[in-house]
């Protein structure tokens, strides 16, 4: 079969690889669409993936075309979105309900072959059947939405909060949509990319700017979310949190990224700094939210490129052009 392969640091190609074979409790999915994510860029840079080469792609959906000998929950022809998370279920973190912090954490498309291919293998437990009205080629959005749902689980946000989001890429826009639905009094957004800010305005952001100084909230925001992973944005965001407010590190930063905190201010103003790592008990809820129309795929997906153009798609994504880019085998 044809698949994208990150062969080495900085090099991605499209090549022929062996067809996958399911284990007893696995299914083979014919991929309908696979989204690109910042994690894929980190893998390309030599981070996250334990070894290369790897077939990337952890945001994908498709149709079941093969089932293992012990699979009864799904049948050939079922359409599914796939949770890429792979846990050991044995370590301290798994046994205390923090599976996303698993000591042996793994993921389809990060540590094992992923969905940037014609076919992919997934445990049956990781597959969520799609309702008839959801288009399979749109359902690659379920995985990033499940990360955003996990972010709001961490926040335990209260009604009437004033929210500031750094970054109006896919994840920032998803956090915007969830903030609107969790009772935020206002949701403001900051981005240096005017095209992306225009999308945020289409989705109903309260205010938007290239710099938070242009926004009218001198006392700060109750909730500040970084969806960029950029050191300058993170540093600025930490200074914008109101008293008793929360800063959420949601964007994925490079390993070497560093910022400075003010311990006295954190103590004196009771500021919370927290993070949200991937998916945890949120994939099924994200699939249900997606089925209700919480996201408009025509707005969120800006480009649908053939799998043959995967290296080009990575370059476009790295350049910040467009919103969610998906490849179609």
Phi, psi and omega in degrees: 000164179268139181208152168282143180224125168272104188282319183203174182302122178085001184231119175237138180223170170247128187215169173273129178230164180297146175296143180283153177236130183282145170282181184304323183248033180236162175232156172259128181250126170280113190288129176267326179197147179224124182276151172267148186217161176304330178301323179297323177293321177297319178297317178299329180275000178094013179250158174079298182292131183292334179202154176241152008281160177213143169277113184280187175107093179250002176245095183209161177214159181180199184246136178291126180238357178200145181227148176287169187294339182249016180269123176238345186283333181231159179226160176305132182105340178293143177258133188220153162257148189242124171281120185281352189291134179233120185240159178274335182063012183240332185286172182303319184288320176297319185285348176251016174086009180251056185302328181292349176253019183312135179295339178244033185308137178214168181202142173298130181089357177237309179249340175229165185304136186250202191266005175277061187198172177290325182223151177215152178256141178213147172299143180300328180294341182267000185256131178246121181293139182267139174291162188301325187279353180268125180285132183301320184290348175267340191284359170296344178285346183296319183297309177297327177297324179294330175292320178294321177298318176299320178301318179286335171297317180296320186290327185047049189296148180258159179297145174080015180283149172261124191243138173237127181242128174266120177101118180248037167283194184306311185290321177298320179292324177293320177296325174300311182297321179288323178299319178299327185268356178250022169083025178294141176286326176206151176227112178255156184221141179238134177199146177277349183265107184296330179295318179291323177296327178296322176296319178300321178293324177298328182272359172096030176297147182291317178203154181215152182195165174279340182219132180301338178298339179280350182262146188268076175209071184298335180279355180095182183244146179295327182223124176242127182241123171267119177244026183246322189076005182273133186300317182296318179294317180297313181300316180294318182298323179299331181277351185261359183284130178287166175304139181065015181270181184229138172249125179251119172274101185252323177290152182265114180270160172296156179305325187275355183296134179224143174225170181247136176247161179251094186303321181296317179296320179299317178293308189291328182255006178051053179270137178257132173242124184218172180227166178224119185253105170058228190245138172208111178051034185233353186292314181296319179295323177296319178298321179292317177299317180300321180294337178276354179091024181298332176239145174262107183303329182291337175272317186285321180268113182267333185220135173238105186249148177294152181304327179303337183258023182304313179301320177295320179298320177298317180297317179297317180297316180298329180280354179076024180265122181091190179245246176281127176253129176239148174254145185240112180298000000 
